C-alpha cells in the first residue's frame, strides 16, 4: 500500500515542525483538522508502515526511538538522575 498525501504531510510535519512558529498542537488542528489524540494515533500507525520508513528513514527512525524511550520510561519509571544507581 502506498502512502497517501496526508501520510506524507504528517511525516513532513514531524520532520519540520520545530521550524514552524506557533504551538505544535495548534498547528496540528489547523493543518490536519484533527484532535491531538487522533493525530498521534495516526502517527503511531504510520510509523509501523514500511512505506513510511522508505519515504523518510531518518524521521521515522527518530520518532520510533522516541516512542520506545517513552514506553521504557512509563514501564520503568523515570530515574531522577540518569546514570546514577
mmCIF file of the N, C-alpha and C atoms, coordinates in Angstrom:
data_MODEL
# 
_entry.id   MODEL 
# 
loop_
_atom_site.group_PDB 
_atom_site.id 
_atom_site.type_symbol 
_atom_site.label_atom_id 
_atom_site.label_alt_id 
_atom_site.label_comp_id 
_atom_site.label_asym_id 
_atom_site.label_entity_id 
_atom_site.label_seq_id 
_atom_site.pdbx_PDB_ins_code 
_atom_site.Cartn_x 
_atom_site.Cartn_y 
_atom_site.Cartn_z 
_atom_site.occupancy 
_atom_site.B_iso_or_equiv 
_atom_site.pdbx_formal_charge 
_atom_site.auth_seq_id 
_atom_site.auth_comp_id 
_atom_site.auth_asym_id 
_atom_site.auth_atom_id 
_atom_site.pdbx_PDB_model_num 
ATOM 1   N N  . UNK A 1 1  ? 0.838  -1.170 0.000  1.00 0.00 ? 1  UNK A N  1 
ATOM 2   C CA . UNK A 1 1  ? 0.000  0.000  0.000  1.00 0.00 ? 1  UNK A CA 1 
ATOM 3   C C  . UNK A 1 1  ? 0.895  1.249  0.000  1.00 0.00 ? 1  UNK A C  1 
ATOM 4   N N  . UNK A 1 2  ? 0.533  2.213  -0.771 1.00 0.00 ? 2  UNK A N  1 
ATOM 5   C CA . UNK A 1 2  ? 1.306  3.447  -0.871 1.00 0.00 ? 2  UNK A CA 1 
ATOM 6   C C  . UNK A 1 2  ? 0.875  4.451  0.195  1.00 0.00 ? 2  UNK A C  1 
ATOM 7   N N  . UNK A 1 3  ? 1.759  5.369  0.506  1.00 0.00 ? 3  UNK A N  1 
ATOM 8   C CA . UNK A 1 3  ? 1.418  6.445  1.434  1.00 0.00 ? 3  UNK A CA 1 
ATOM 9   C C  . UNK A 1 3  ? 0.481  7.429  0.745  1.00 0.00 ? 3  UNK A C  1 
ATOM 10  N N  . UNK A 1 4  ? -0.475 7.909  1.487  1.00 0.00 ? 4  UNK A N  1 
ATOM 11  C CA . UNK A 1 4  ? -1.361 8.942  0.964  1.00 0.00 ? 4  UNK A CA 1 
ATOM 12  C C  . UNK A 1 4  ? -0.659 10.297 1.081  1.00 0.00 ? 4  UNK A C  1 
ATOM 13  N N  . UNK A 1 5  ? -1.256 11.293 0.465  1.00 0.00 ? 5  UNK A N  1 
ATOM 14  C CA . UNK A 1 5  ? -0.708 12.649 0.582  1.00 0.00 ? 5  UNK A CA 1 
ATOM 15  C C  . UNK A 1 5  ? -0.729 13.089 2.042  1.00 0.00 ? 5  UNK A C  1 
ATOM 16  N N  . UNK A 1 6  ? -1.788 12.727 2.778  1.00 0.00 ? 6  UNK A N  1 
ATOM 17  C CA . UNK A 1 6  ? -1.864 13.094 4.200  1.00 0.00 ? 6  UNK A CA 1 
ATOM 18  C C  . UNK A 1 6  ? -0.767 12.401 4.995  1.00 0.00 ? 6  UNK A C  1 
ATOM 19  N N  . UNK A 1 7  ? -0.499 11.123 4.699  1.00 0.00 ? 7  UNK A N  1 
ATOM 20  C CA . UNK A 1 7  ? 0.573  10.398 5.385  1.00 0.00 ? 7  UNK A CA 1 
ATOM 21  C C  . UNK A 1 7  ? 1.914  11.104 5.178  1.00 0.00 ? 7  UNK A C  1 
ATOM 22  N N  . UNK A 1 8  ? 2.204  11.458 3.957  1.00 0.00 ? 8  UNK A N  1 
ATOM 23  C CA . UNK A 1 8  ? 3.466  12.160 3.658  1.00 0.00 ? 8  UNK A CA 1 
ATOM 24  C C  . UNK A 1 8  ? 3.509  13.521 4.356  1.00 0.00 ? 8  UNK A C  1 
ATOM 25  N N  . UNK A 1 9  ? 2.376  14.191 4.376  1.00 0.00 ? 9  UNK A N  1 
ATOM 26  C CA . UNK A 1 9  ? 2.311  15.502 5.025  1.00 0.00 ? 9  UNK A CA 1 
ATOM 27  C C  . UNK A 1 9  ? 2.580  15.376 6.526  1.00 0.00 ? 9  UNK A C  1 
ATOM 28  N N  . UNK A 1 10 ? 2.065  14.322 7.158  1.00 0.00 ? 10 UNK A N  1 
ATOM 29  C CA . UNK A 1 10 ? 2.311  14.097 8.594  1.00 0.00 ? 10 UNK A CA 1 
ATOM 30  C C  . UNK A 1 10 ? 3.801  13.873 8.842  1.00 0.00 ? 10 UNK A C  1 
ATOM 31  N N  . UNK A 1 11 ? 4.425  13.042 8.030  1.00 0.00 ? 11 UNK A N  1 
ATOM 32  C CA . UNK A 1 11 ? 5.862  12.787 8.190  1.00 0.00 ? 11 UNK A CA 1 
ATOM 33  C C  . UNK A 1 11 ? 6.654  14.073 7.967  1.00 0.00 ? 11 UNK A C  1 
ATOM 34  N N  . UNK A 1 12 ? 6.294  14.813 6.922  1.00 0.00 ? 12 UNK A N  1 
ATOM 35  C CA . UNK A 1 12 ? 6.976  16.084 6.647  1.00 0.00 ? 12 UNK A CA 1 
ATOM 36  C C  . UNK A 1 12 ? 6.811  17.050 7.816  1.00 0.00 ? 12 UNK A C  1 
ATOM 37  N N  . UNK A 1 13 ? 5.611  17.114 8.373  1.00 0.00 ? 13 UNK A N  1 
ATOM 38  C CA . UNK A 1 13 ? 5.347  17.998 9.503  1.00 0.00 ? 13 UNK A CA 1 
ATOM 39  C C  . UNK A 1 13 ? 6.198  17.606 10.707 1.00 0.00 ? 13 UNK A C  1 
ATOM 40  N N  . UNK A 1 14 ? 6.296  16.313 10.994 1.00 0.00 ? 14 UNK A N  1 
ATOM 41  C CA . UNK A 1 14 ? 7.112  15.856 12.117 1.00 0.00 ? 14 UNK A CA 1 
ATOM 42  C C  . UNK A 1 14 ? 8.588  16.194 11.907 1.00 0.00 ? 14 UNK A C  1 
ATOM 43  N N  . UNK A 1 15 ? 9.049  16.164 10.677 1.00 0.00 ? 15 UNK A N  1 
ATOM 44  C CA . UNK A 1 15 ? 10.440 16.485 10.395 1.00 0.00 ? 15 UNK A CA 1 
ATOM 45  C C  . UNK A 1 15 ? 10.703 17.975 10.589 1.00 0.00 ? 15 UNK A C  1 
ATOM 46  N N  . UNK A 1 16 ? 9.716  18.823 10.275 1.00 0.00 ? 16 UNK A N  1 
ATOM 47  C CA . UNK A 1 16 ? 9.961  20.269 10.196 1.00 0.00 ? 16 UNK A CA 1 
ATOM 48  C C  . UNK A 1 16 ? 9.192  21.110 11.204 1.00 0.00 ? 16 UNK A C  1 
ATOM 49  N N  . UNK A 1 17 ? 8.415  20.506 12.104 1.00 0.00 ? 17 UNK A N  1 
ATOM 50  C CA . UNK A 1 17 ? 7.533  21.315 12.943 1.00 0.00 ? 17 UNK A CA 1 
ATOM 51  C C  . UNK A 1 17 ? 8.290  22.283 13.839 1.00 0.00 ? 17 UNK A C  1 
ATOM 52  N N  . UNK A 1 18 ? 9.505  21.969 14.210 1.00 0.00 ? 18 UNK A N  1 
ATOM 53  C CA . UNK A 1 18 ? 10.249 22.878 15.093 1.00 0.00 ? 18 UNK A CA 1 
ATOM 54  C C  . UNK A 1 18 ? 10.594 24.192 14.390 1.00 0.00 ? 18 UNK A C  1 
ATOM 55  N N  . UNK A 1 19 ? 10.495 24.220 13.071 1.00 0.00 ? 19 UNK A N  1 
ATOM 56  C CA . UNK A 1 19 ? 10.764 25.439 12.309 1.00 0.00 ? 19 UNK A CA 1 
ATOM 57  C C  . UNK A 1 19 ? 9.522  26.306 12.150 1.00 0.00 ? 19 UNK A C  1 
ATOM 58  N N  . UNK A 1 20 ? 8.374  25.769 12.544 1.00 0.00 ? 20 UNK A N  1 
ATOM 59  C CA . UNK A 1 20 ? 7.097  26.464 12.385 1.00 0.00 ? 20 UNK A CA 1 
ATOM 60  C C  . UNK A 1 20 ? 6.856  27.333 13.608 1.00 0.00 ? 20 UNK A C  1 
ATOM 61  N N  . UNK A 1 21 ? 6.406  28.552 13.358 1.00 0.00 ? 21 UNK A N  1 
ATOM 62  C CA . UNK A 1 21 ? 6.059  29.390 14.505 1.00 0.00 ? 21 UNK A CA 1 
ATOM 63  C C  . UNK A 1 21 ? 4.716  28.922 15.046 1.00 0.00 ? 21 UNK A C  1 
ATOM 64  N N  . UNK A 1 22 ? 4.555  29.014 16.325 1.00 0.00 ? 22 UNK A N  1 
ATOM 65  C CA . UNK A 1 22 ? 3.311  28.577 16.947 1.00 0.00 ? 22 UNK A CA 1 
ATOM 66  C C  . UNK A 1 22 ? 3.483  27.262 17.672 1.00 0.00 ? 22 UNK A C  1 
ATOM 67  N N  . UNK A 1 23 ? 2.428  26.857 18.343 1.00 0.00 ? 23 UNK A N  1 
ATOM 68  C CA . UNK A 1 23 ? 2.469  25.624 19.117 1.00 0.00 ? 23 UNK A CA 1 
ATOM 69  C C  . UNK A 1 23 ? 2.140  24.450 18.215 1.00 0.00 ? 23 UNK A C  1 
ATOM 70  N N  . UNK A 1 24 ? 2.762  23.336 18.488 1.00 0.00 ? 24 UNK A N  1 
ATOM 71  C CA . UNK A 1 24 ? 2.605  22.158 17.640 1.00 0.00 ? 24 UNK A CA 1 
ATOM 72  C C  . UNK A 1 24 ? 1.154  21.712 17.562 1.00 0.00 ? 24 UNK A C  1 
ATOM 73  N N  . UNK A 1 25 ? 0.477  21.625 18.689 1.00 0.00 ? 25 UNK A N  1 
ATOM 74  C CA . UNK A 1 25 ? -0.890 21.104 18.679 1.00 0.00 ? 25 UNK A CA 1 
ATOM 75  C C  . UNK A 1 25 ? -1.853 22.052 17.978 1.00 0.00 ? 25 UNK A C  1 
ATOM 76  N N  . UNK A 1 26 ? -1.598 23.339 18.063 1.00 0.00 ? 26 UNK A N  1 
ATOM 77  C CA . UNK A 1 26 ? -2.418 24.294 17.314 1.00 0.00 ? 26 UNK A CA 1 
ATOM 78  C C  . UNK A 1 26 ? -2.216 24.089 15.821 1.00 0.00 ? 26 UNK A C  1 
ATOM 79  N N  . UNK A 1 27 ? -0.974 23.881 15.439 1.00 0.00 ? 27 UNK A N  1 
ATOM 80  C CA . UNK A 1 27 ? -0.662 23.631 14.032 1.00 0.00 ? 27 UNK A CA 1 
ATOM 81  C C  . UNK A 1 27 ? -1.295 22.333 13.545 1.00 0.00 ? 27 UNK A C  1 
ATOM 82  N N  . UNK A 1 28 ? -1.325 21.314 14.391 1.00 0.00 ? 28 UNK A N  1 
ATOM 83  C CA . UNK A 1 28 ? -1.954 20.036 14.014 1.00 0.00 ? 28 UNK A CA 1 
ATOM 84  C C  . UNK A 1 28 ? -3.423 20.269 13.701 1.00 0.00 ? 28 UNK A C  1 
ATOM 85  N N  . UNK A 1 29 ? -4.111 21.013 14.566 1.00 0.00 ? 29 UNK A N  1 
ATOM 86  C CA . UNK A 1 29 ? -5.533 21.267 14.344 1.00 0.00 ? 29 UNK A CA 1 
ATOM 87  C C  . UNK A 1 29 ? -5.757 22.055 13.057 1.00 0.00 ? 29 UNK A C  1 
ATOM 88  N N  . UNK A 1 30 ? -4.909 23.052 12.803 1.00 0.00 ? 30 UNK A N  1 
ATOM 89  C CA . UNK A 1 30 ? -5.070 23.880 11.608 1.00 0.00 ? 30 UNK A CA 1 
ATOM 90  C C  . UNK A 1 30 ? -4.732 23.092 10.349 1.00 0.00 ? 30 UNK A C  1 
ATOM 91  N N  . UNK A 1 31 ? -3.598 22.416 10.339 1.00 0.00 ? 31 UNK A N  1 
ATOM 92  C CA . UNK A 1 31 ? -3.128 21.734 9.126  1.00 0.00 ? 31 UNK A CA 1 
ATOM 93  C C  . UNK A 1 31 ? -3.891 20.457 8.802  1.00 0.00 ? 31 UNK A C  1 
ATOM 94  N N  . UNK A 1 32 ? -4.229 19.695 9.841  1.00 0.00 ? 32 UNK A N  1 
ATOM 95  C CA . UNK A 1 32 ? -4.808 18.372 9.609  1.00 0.00 ? 32 UNK A CA 1 
ATOM 96  C C  . UNK A 1 32 ? -6.276 18.272 9.999  1.00 0.00 ? 32 UNK A C  1 
ATOM 97  N N  . UNK A 1 33 ? -6.779 19.261 10.720 1.00 0.00 ? 33 UNK A N  1 
ATOM 98  C CA . UNK A 1 33 ? -8.176 19.241 11.127 1.00 0.00 ? 33 UNK A CA 1 
ATOM 99  C C  . UNK A 1 33 ? -8.505 18.067 12.037 1.00 0.00 ? 33 UNK A C  1 
ATOM 100 N N  . UNK A 1 34 ? -7.576 17.710 12.895 1.00 0.00 ? 34 UNK A N  1 
ATOM 101 C CA . UNK A 1 34 ? -7.789 16.586 13.797 1.00 0.00 ? 34 UNK A CA 1 
ATOM 102 C C  . UNK A 1 34 ? -7.390 16.966 15.210 1.00 0.00 ? 34 UNK A C  1 
ATOM 103 N N  . UNK A 1 35 ? -7.932 16.217 16.151 1.00 0.00 ? 35 UNK A N  1 
ATOM 104 C CA . UNK A 1 35 ? -7.550 16.418 17.551 1.00 0.00 ? 35 UNK A CA 1 
ATOM 105 C C  . UNK A 1 35 ? -6.143 15.869 17.767 1.00 0.00 ? 35 UNK A C  1 
ATOM 106 N N  . UNK A 1 36 ? -5.577 16.244 18.885 1.00 0.00 ? 36 UNK A N  1 
ATOM 107 C CA . UNK A 1 36 ? -4.245 15.770 19.242 1.00 0.00 ? 36 UNK A CA 1 
ATOM 108 C C  . UNK A 1 36 ? -4.200 14.253 19.326 1.00 0.00 ? 36 UNK A C  1 
ATOM 109 N N  . UNK A 1 37 ? -5.183 13.670 19.988 1.00 0.00 ? 37 UNK A N  1 
ATOM 110 C CA . UNK A 1 37 ? -5.180 12.213 20.147 1.00 0.00 ? 37 UNK A CA 1 
ATOM 111 C C  . UNK A 1 37 ? -5.341 11.503 18.802 1.00 0.00 ? 37 UNK A C  1 
ATOM 112 N N  . UNK A 1 38 ? -6.180 12.028 17.923 1.00 0.00 ? 38 UNK A N  1 
ATOM 113 C CA . UNK A 1 38 ? -6.341 11.422 16.589 1.00 0.00 ? 38 UNK A CA 1 
ATOM 114 C C  . UNK A 1 38 ? -5.047 11.531 15.784 1.00 0.00 ? 38 UNK A C  1 
ATOM 115 N N  . UNK A 1 39 ? -4.376 12.668 15.901 1.00 0.00 ? 39 UNK A N  1 
ATOM 116 C CA . UNK A 1 39 ? -3.113 12.869 15.191 1.00 0.00 ? 39 UNK A CA 1 
ATOM 117 C C  . UNK A 1 39 ? -2.070 11.851 15.652 1.00 0.00 ? 39 UNK A C  1 
ATOM 118 N N  . UNK A 1 40 ? -1.921 11.696 16.966 1.00 0.00 ? 40 UNK A N  1 
ATOM 119 C CA . UNK A 1 40 ? -0.901 10.776 17.463 1.00 0.00 ? 40 UNK A CA 1 
ATOM 120 C C  . UNK A 1 40 ? -1.251 9.320  17.180 1.00 0.00 ? 40 UNK A C  1 
ATOM 121 N N  . UNK A 1 41 ? -2.532 8.975  17.167 1.00 0.00 ? 41 UNK A N  1 
ATOM 122 C CA . UNK A 1 41 ? -2.908 7.612  16.760 1.00 0.00 ? 41 UNK A CA 1 
ATOM 123 C C  . UNK A 1 41 ? -2.529 7.374  15.299 1.00 0.00 ? 41 UNK A C  1 
ATOM 124 N N  . UNK A 1 42 ? -2.822 8.356  14.436 1.00 0.00 ? 42 UNK A N  1 
ATOM 125 C CA . UNK A 1 42 ? -2.470 8.238  13.018 1.00 0.00 ? 42 UNK A CA 1 
ATOM 126 C C  . UNK A 1 42 ? -0.953 8.148  12.849 1.00 0.00 ? 42 UNK A C  1 
ATOM 127 N N  . UNK A 1 43 ? -0.219 8.954  13.602 1.00 0.00 ? 43 UNK A N  1 
ATOM 128 C CA . UNK A 1 43 ? 1.238  8.941  13.517 1.00 0.00 ? 43 UNK A CA 1 
ATOM 129 C C  . UNK A 1 43 ? 1.799  7.589  13.959 1.00 0.00 ? 43 UNK A C  1 
ATOM 130 N N  . UNK A 1 44 ? 1.288  7.039  15.042 1.00 0.00 ? 44 UNK A N  1 
ATOM 131 C CA . UNK A 1 44 ? 1.780  5.741  15.527 1.00 0.00 ? 44 UNK A CA 1 
ATOM 132 C C  . UNK A 1 44 ? 1.520  4.635  14.510 1.00 0.00 ? 44 UNK A C  1 
ATOM 133 N N  . UNK A 1 45 ? 0.351  4.639  13.909 1.00 0.00 ? 45 UNK A N  1 
ATOM 134 C CA . UNK A 1 45 ? 0.072  3.643  12.863 1.00 0.00 ? 45 UNK A CA 1 
ATOM 135 C C  . UNK A 1 45 ? 1.005  3.831  11.684 1.00 0.00 ? 45 UNK A C  1 
ATOM 136 N N  . UNK A 1 46 ? 1.248  5.066  11.333 1.00 0.00 ? 46 UNK A N  1 
ATOM 137 C CA . UNK A 1 46 ? 2.116  5.384  10.203 1.00 0.00 ? 46 UNK A CA 1 
ATOM 138 C C  . UNK A 1 46 ? 3.544  4.924  10.447 1.00 0.00 ? 46 UNK A C  1 
ATOM 139 N N  . UNK A 1 47 ? 4.041  5.055  11.663 1.00 0.00 ? 47 UNK A N  1 
ATOM 140 C CA . UNK A 1 47 ? 5.418  4.671  11.978 1.00 0.00 ? 47 UNK A CA 1 
ATOM 141 C C  . UNK A 1 47 ? 5.666  3.180  11.808 1.00 0.00 ? 47 UNK A C  1 
ATOM 142 N N  . UNK A 1 48 ? 4.615  2.382  11.825 1.00 0.00 ? 48 UNK A N  1 
ATOM 143 C CA . UNK A 1 48 ? 4.753  0.935  11.661 1.00 0.00 ? 48 UNK A CA 1 
ATOM 144 C C  . UNK A 1 48 ? 4.820  0.510  10.199 1.00 0.00 ? 48 UNK A C  1 
ATOM 145 N N  . UNK A 1 49 ? 4.546  1.400  9.306  1.00 0.00 ? 49 UNK A N  1 
ATOM 146 C CA . UNK A 1 49 ? 4.461  1.040  7.887  1.00 0.00 ? 49 UNK A CA 1 
ATOM 147 C C  . UNK A 1 49 ? 5.823  1.127  7.205  1.00 0.00 ? 49 UNK A C  1 
ATOM 148 N N  . UNK A 1 50 ? 6.188  0.088  6.462  1.00 0.00 ? 50 UNK A N  1 
ATOM 149 C CA . UNK A 1 50 ? 7.467  0.105  5.746  1.00 0.00 ? 50 UNK A CA 1 
ATOM 150 C C  . UNK A 1 50 ? 7.547  1.225  4.713  1.00 0.00 ? 50 UNK A C  1 
ATOM 151 N N  . UNK A 1 51 ? 6.400  1.622  4.167  1.00 0.00 ? 51 UNK A N  1 
ATOM 152 C CA . UNK A 1 51 ? 6.401  2.718  3.180  1.00 0.00 ? 51 UNK A CA 1 
ATOM 153 C C  . UNK A 1 51 ? 6.837  4.029  3.818  1.00 0.00 ? 51 UNK A C  1 
ATOM 154 N N  . UNK A 1 52 ? 6.478  4.226  5.080  1.00 0.00 ? 52 UNK A N  1 
ATOM 155 C CA . UNK A 1 52 ? 6.888  5.442  5.792  1.00 0.00 ? 52 UNK A CA 1 
ATOM 156 C C  . UNK A 1 52 ? 8.397  5.435  5.996  1.00 0.00 ? 52 UNK A C  1 
ATOM 157 N N  . UNK A 1 53 ? 8.931  4.282  6.350  1.00 0.00 ? 53 UNK A N  1 
ATOM 158 C CA . UNK A 1 53 ? 10.379 4.165  6.535  1.00 0.00 ? 53 UNK A CA 1 
ATOM 159 C C  . UNK A 1 53 ? 11.113 4.425  5.230  1.00 0.00 ? 53 UNK A C  1 
ATOM 160 N N  . UNK A 1 54 ? 10.570 3.944  4.130  1.00 0.00 ? 54 UNK A N  1 
ATOM 161 C CA . UNK A 1 54 ? 11.187 4.193  2.819  1.00 0.00 ? 54 UNK A CA 1 
ATOM 162 C C  . UNK A 1 54 ? 11.105 5.668  2.437  1.00 0.00 ? 54 UNK A C  1 
ATOM 163 N N  . UNK A 1 55 ? 10.004 6.310  2.794  1.00 0.00 ? 55 UNK A N  1 
ATOM 164 C CA . UNK A 1 55 ? 9.795  7.713  2.428  1.00 0.00 ? 55 UNK A CA 1 
ATOM 165 C C  . UNK A 1 55 ? 10.771 8.637  3.152  1.00 0.00 ? 55 UNK A C  1 
ATOM 166 N N  . UNK A 1 56 ? 10.936 8.450  4.454  1.00 0.00 ? 56 UNK A N  1 
ATOM 167 C CA . UNK A 1 56 ? 11.837 9.321  5.233  1.00 0.00 ? 56 UNK A CA 1 
ATOM 168 C C  . UNK A 1 56 ? 12.435 8.523  6.391  1.00 0.00 ? 56 UNK A C  1 
ATOM 169 N N  . UNK A 1 57 ? 13.482 7.741  6.096  1.00 0.00 ? 57 UNK A N  1 
ATOM 170 C CA . UNK A 1 57 ? 14.039 6.858  7.123  1.00 0.00 ? 57 UNK A CA 1 
ATOM 171 C C  . UNK A 1 57 ? 14.543 7.577  8.373  1.00 0.00 ? 57 UNK A C  1 
ATOM 172 N N  . UNK A 1 58 ? 15.173 8.722  8.231  1.00 0.00 ? 58 UNK A N  1 
ATOM 173 C CA . UNK A 1 58 ? 15.719 9.412  9.406  1.00 0.00 ? 58 UNK A CA 1 
ATOM 174 C C  . UNK A 1 58 ? 14.626 9.866  10.360 1.00 0.00 ? 58 UNK A C  1 
ATOM 175 N N  . UNK A 1 59 ? 13.583 10.474 9.825  1.00 0.00 ? 59 UNK A N  1 
ATOM 176 C CA . UNK A 1 59 ? 12.490 10.954 10.668 1.00 0.00 ? 59 UNK A CA 1 
ATOM 177 C C  . UNK A 1 59 ? 11.756 9.797  11.320 1.00 0.00 ? 59 UNK A C  1 
ATOM 178 N N  . UNK A 1 60 ? 11.447 8.759  10.544 1.00 0.00 ? 60 UNK A N  1 
ATOM 179 C CA . UNK A 1 60 ? 10.703 7.619  11.085 1.00 0.00 ? 60 UNK A CA 1 
ATOM 180 C C  . UNK A 1 60 ? 11.523 6.909  12.162 1.00 0.00 ? 60 UNK A C  1 
ATOM 181 N N  . UNK A 1 61 ? 12.801 6.706  11.938 1.00 0.00 ? 61 UNK A N  1 
ATOM 182 C CA . UNK A 1 61 ? 13.638 6.053  12.952 1.00 0.00 ? 61 UNK A CA 1 
ATOM 183 C C  . UNK A 1 61 ? 13.742 6.905  14.215 1.00 0.00 ? 61 UNK A C  1 
ATOM 184 N N  . UNK A 1 62 ? 13.872 8.219  14.058 1.00 0.00 ? 62 UNK A N  1 
ATOM 185 C CA . UNK A 1 62 ? 13.947 9.120  15.214 1.00 0.00 ? 62 UNK A CA 1 
ATOM 186 C C  . UNK A 1 62 ? 12.658 9.047  16.019 1.00 0.00 ? 62 UNK A C  1 
ATOM 187 N N  . UNK A 1 63 ? 11.517 9.063  15.341 1.00 0.00 ? 63 UNK A N  1 
ATOM 188 C CA . UNK A 1 63 ? 10.235 9.000  16.032 1.00 0.00 ? 63 UNK A CA 1 
ATOM 189 C C  . UNK A 1 63 ? 10.024 7.642  16.701 1.00 0.00 ? 63 UNK A C  1 
ATOM 190 N N  . UNK A 1 64 ? 10.468 6.581  16.063 1.00 0.00 ? 64 UNK A N  1 
ATOM 191 C CA . UNK A 1 64 ? 10.371 5.254  16.673 1.00 0.00 ? 64 UNK A CA 1 
ATOM 192 C C  . UNK A 1 64 ? 11.217 5.178  17.944 1.00 0.00 ? 64 UNK A C  1 
ATOM 193 N N  . UNK A 1 65 ? 12.433 5.740  17.892 1.00 0.00 ? 65 UNK A N  1 
ATOM 194 C CA . UNK A 1 65 ? 13.304 5.735  19.081 1.00 0.00 ? 65 UNK A CA 1 
ATOM 195 C C  . UNK A 1 65 ? 12.660 6.512  20.227 1.00 0.00 ? 65 UNK A C  1 
ATOM 196 N N  . UNK A 1 66 ? 12.105 7.677  19.921 1.00 0.00 ? 66 UNK A N  1 
ATOM 197 C CA . UNK A 1 66 ? 11.446 8.478  20.960 1.00 0.00 ? 66 UNK A CA 1 
ATOM 198 C C  . UNK A 1 66 ? 10.253 7.738  21.550 1.00 0.00 ? 66 UNK A C  1 
ATOM 199 N N  . UNK A 1 67 ? 9.485  7.075  20.695 1.00 0.00 ? 67 UNK A N  1 
ATOM 200 C CA . UNK A 1 67 ? 8.326  6.319  21.165 1.00 0.00 ? 67 UNK A CA 1 
ATOM 201 C C  . UNK A 1 67 ? 8.763  5.178  22.080 1.00 0.00 ? 67 UNK A C  1 
ATOM 202 N N  . UNK A 1 68 ? 9.805  4.464  21.681 1.00 0.00 ? 68 UNK A N  1 
ATOM 203 C CA . UNK A 1 68 ? 10.299 3.356  22.504 1.00 0.00 ? 68 UNK A CA 1 
ATOM 204 C C  . UNK A 1 68 ? 10.862 3.858  23.831 1.00 0.00 ? 68 UNK A C  1 
ATOM 205 N N  . UNK A 1 69 ? 11.547 4.982  23.825 1.00 0.00 ? 69 UNK A N  1 
ATOM 206 C CA . UNK A 1 69 ? 12.071 5.551  25.073 1.00 0.00 ? 69 UNK A CA 1 
ATOM 207 C C  . UNK A 1 69 ? 10.924 5.946  25.993 1.00 0.00 ? 69 UNK A C  1 
ATOM 208 N N  . UNK A 1 70 ? 9.888  6.530  25.438 1.00 0.00 ? 70 UNK A N  1 
ATOM 209 C CA . UNK A 1 70 ? 8.724  6.908  26.255 1.00 0.00 ? 70 UNK A CA 1 
ATOM 210 C C  . UNK A 1 70 ? 8.072  5.675  26.860 1.00 0.00 ? 70 UNK A C  1 
ATOM 211 N N  . UNK A 1 71 ? 7.994  4.596  26.089 1.00 0.00 ? 71 UNK A N  1 
ATOM 212 C CA . UNK A 1 71 ? 7.440  3.344  26.627 1.00 0.00 ? 71 UNK A CA 1 
ATOM 213 C C  . UNK A 1 71 ? 8.290  2.811  27.765 1.00 0.00 ? 71 UNK A C  1 
ATOM 214 N N  . UNK A 1 72 ? 9.614  2.814  27.565 1.00 0.00 ? 72 UNK A N  1 
ATOM 215 C CA . UNK A 1 72 ? 10.511 2.341  28.631 1.00 0.00 ? 72 UNK A CA 1 
ATOM 216 C C  . UNK A 1 72 ? 10.363 3.198  29.880 1.00 0.00 ? 72 UNK A C  1 
ATOM 217 N N  . UNK A 1 73 ? 10.277 4.507  29.684 1.00 0.00 ? 73 UNK A N  1 
ATOM 218 C CA . UNK A 1 73 ? 10.125 5.408  30.830 1.00 0.00 ? 73 UNK A CA 1 
ATOM 219 C C  . UNK A 1 73 ? 8.829  5.135  31.582 1.00 0.00 ? 73 UNK A C  1 
ATOM 220 N N  . UNK A 1 74 ? 7.763  4.854  30.870 1.00 0.00 ? 74 UNK A N  1 
ATOM 221 C CA . UNK A 1 74 ? 6.490  4.555  31.537 1.00 0.00 ? 74 UNK A CA 1 
ATOM 222 C C  . UNK A 1 74 ? 6.576  3.247  32.312 1.00 0.00 ? 74 UNK A C  1 
ATOM 223 N N  . UNK A 1 75 ? 7.238  2.262  31.734 1.00 0.00 ? 75 UNK A N  1 
ATOM 224 C CA . UNK A 1 75 ? 7.329  0.950  32.380 1.00 0.00 ? 75 UNK A CA 1 
ATOM 225 C C  . UNK A 1 75 ? 8.283  0.991  33.562 1.00 0.00 ? 75 UNK A C  1 
ATOM 226 N N  . UNK A 1 76 ? 9.454  1.537  33.362 1.00 0.00 ? 76 UNK A N  1 
ATOM 227 C CA . UNK A 1 76 ? 10.491 1.538  34.389 1.00 0.00 ? 76 UNK A CA 1 
ATOM 228 C C  . UNK A 1 76 ? 10.377 2.720  35.341 1.00 0.00 ? 76 UNK A C  1 
ATOM 229 N N  . UNK A 1 77 ? 9.721  3.756  34.909 1.00 0.00 ? 77 UNK A N  1 
ATOM 230 C CA . UNK A 1 77 ? 9.669  4.988  35.684 1.00 0.00 ? 77 UNK A CA 1 
ATOM 231 C C  . UNK A 1 77 ? 10.923 5.794  35.411 1.00 0.00 ? 77 UNK A C  1 
ATOM 232 N N  . UNK A 1 78 ? 10.767 7.070  35.392 1.00 0.00 ? 78 UNK A N  1 
ATOM 233 C CA . UNK A 1 78 ? 11.924 7.929  35.150 1.00 0.00 ? 78 UNK A CA 1 
ATOM 234 C C  . UNK A 1 78 ? 12.820 7.946  36.367 1.00 0.00 ? 78 UNK A C  1 
ATOM 235 N N  . UNK A 1 79 ? 14.077 7.846  36.121 1.00 0.00 ? 79 UNK A N  1 
ATOM 236 C CA . UNK A 1 79 ? 15.051 7.957  37.211 1.00 0.00 ? 79 UNK A CA 1 
ATOM 237 C C  . UNK A 1 79 ? 15.363 9.427  37.411 1.00 0.00 ? 79 UNK A C  1 
ATOM 238 N N  . UNK A 1 80 ? 15.533 9.798  38.654 1.00 0.00 ? 80 UNK A N  1 
ATOM 239 C CA . UNK A 1 80 ? 15.823 11.203 38.953 1.00 0.00 ? 80 UNK A CA 1 
ATOM 240 C C  . UNK A 1 80 ? 17.162 11.615 38.356 1.00 0.00 ? 80 UNK A C  1 
ATOM 241 N N  . UNK A 1 81 ? 18.127 10.717 38.398 1.00 0.00 ? 81 UNK A N  1 
ATOM 242 C CA . UNK A 1 81 ? 19.446 11.016 37.883 1.00 0.00 ? 81 UNK A CA 1 
ATOM 243 C C  . UNK A 1 81 ? 19.875 9.865  36.986 1.00 0.00 ? 81 UNK A C  1 
ATOM 244 N N  . UNK A 1 82 ? 19.748 10.053 35.701 1.00 0.00 ? 82 UNK A N  1 
ATOM 245 C CA . UNK A 1 82 ? 20.154 9.000  34.772 1.00 0.00 ? 82 UNK A CA 1 
ATOM 246 C C  . UNK A 1 82 ? 21.637 8.727  34.933 1.00 0.00 ? 82 UNK A C  1 
ATOM 247 N N  . UNK A 1 83 ? 21.993 7.479  34.895 1.00 0.00 ? 83 UNK A N  1 
ATOM 248 C CA . UNK A 1 83 ? 23.389 7.096  35.025 1.00 0.00 ? 83 UNK A CA 1 
ATOM 249 C C  . UNK A 1 83 ? 23.815 6.807  36.460 1.00 0.00 ? 83 UNK A C  1 
ATOM 250 N N  . UNK A 1 84 ? 23.083 7.309  37.430 1.00 0.00 ? 84 UNK A N  1 
ATOM 251 C CA . UNK A 1 84 ? 23.395 7.023  38.826 1.00 0.00 ? 84 UNK A CA 1 
ATOM 252 C C  . UNK A 1 84 ? 22.558 5.852  39.295 1.00 0.00 ? 84 UNK A C  1 
ATOM 253 N N  . UNK A 1 85 ? 23.083 5.129  40.213 1.00 0.00 ? 85 UNK A N  1 
ATOM 254 C CA . UNK A 1 85 ? 22.334 3.995  40.776 1.00 0.00 ? 85 UNK A CA 1 
ATOM 255 C C  . UNK A 1 85 ? 22.258 4.120  42.255 1.00 0.00 ? 85 UNK A C  1 
# 
